[in-house]
Amino acid sequence: MAKLAIDELKNALKRLPDWELVKDREAISRKFQFVDFDAAFAFMTRCALLAAKMDHHPEWFNVYNKVEVTLATHDAGGVTQKDIDLAVAMDGYAAMGERRPRS
């Protein structure tokens, strides 16, 4: 899968307002905050199952109710449509669970 051109990436990010470009790297990231660890873990579980089906795995970090996600397609050297698709799904999974505004 080819990485998105910068214009394509910027257009995709317009539909993903909580995601941002990573500084000094061709990747996108988002911070999620949930009501507690159980909600954060449920979110991560849903995402992990989808990522396995997609054969596409996020970089993420979890502490208690916070999950930080970075998406990039390493083989393509940047962000591909696969990353955008996974970001859209993650936004949907986050909306399913209770979450607090970004901090």
C-alpha positions in Angstrom: 0.0 0.0 0.0 1.4 3.4 -1.0 1.7 6.2 1.5 -0.7 9.1 1.0 0.5 12.3 -0.6 0.6 15.3 1.8 -2.6 16.8 0.3 -4.4 13.5 0.6 -3.3 13.2 4.2 -4.4 16.7 5.1 -7.8 16.1 3.5 -8.1 12.8 5.5 -7.2 14.7 8.7 -10.1 17.1 8.1 -12.4 14.1 8.7 -10.4 13.2 11.8 -10.2 16.4 13.8 -8.8 14.8 17.0 -5.9 13.3 15.1 -2.7 15.3 14.3 0.5 14.9 12.4 3.5 13.7 14.4 6.3 16.2 14.5 9.5 15.0 12.7 7.8 11.8 11.5 5.3 10.7 8.8 2.6 9.4 11.2 -0.6 10.5 12.9 -1.5 10.4 16.6 -4.3 10.9 19.0 -4.7 10.8 22.7 -7.9 9.2 24.1 -9.1 9.5 27.7 -11.7 7.2 29.2 -13.6 7.2 32.5 -11.4 4.4 33.9 -9.0 1.6 33.1 -11.7 -0.9 32.2 -13.1 1.5 29.5 -9.6 2.1 28.2 -8.8 -1.6 28.1 -12.1 -2.4 26.4 -11.2 0.2 23.7 -7.8 -1.3 23.2 -9.2 -4.8 23.0 -11.7 -3.8 20.2 -8.9 -2.0 18.4 -6.5 -4.9 18.7 -9.0 -7.4 17.3 -9.6 -5.1 14.3 -5.9 -4.4 13.8 -5.2 -8.2 13.7 -7.9 -8.6 11.0 -6.3 -5.7 9.0 -2.8 -7.1 9.6 -2.0 -3.5 10.7 -0.8 -2.8 14.2 -0.8 0.5 16.1 1.9 1.9 18.3 0.2 2.7 21.6 0.8 3.5 25.2 -1.6 3.1 28.0 -1.6 4.4 31.6 -4.8 3.9 33.6 -7.5 5.6 31.6 -5.4 7.2 28.9 -4.4 5.6 25.6 -2.0 7.4 23.2 -2.0 6.0 19.6 0.4 6.6 16.7 -0.4 5.2 13.3 2.0 4.8 10.3 2.6 2.1 7.8 6.3 1.2 8.3 6.6 -0.7 5.0 5.3 2.4 3.1 7.3 4.9 5.1 4.4 7.0 6.1 0.6 7.2 6.5 -1.5 5.1 4.2 -5.2 4.6 3.7 -4.9 1.6 6.1 -3.9 4.1 8.9 -6.8 6.4 8.1 -9.2 3.4 8.1 -7.9 2.3 11.5 -8.1 5.8 12.9 -11.8 6.1 11.8 -12.6 2.8 13.4 -10.8 3.8 16.6 -12.8 7.0 16.8 -15.9 4.9 16.5 -14.8 2.5 19.2 -14.0 5.5 21.5 -17.5 6.9 20.9 -19.0 3.6 22.0 -17.4 3.8 25.4 -17.6 6.6 27.9 -14.7 9.0 27.5 -13.7 12.4 28.8 -12.5 15.2 26.6 -8.9 15.2 25.4 -6.5 16.6 28.0 
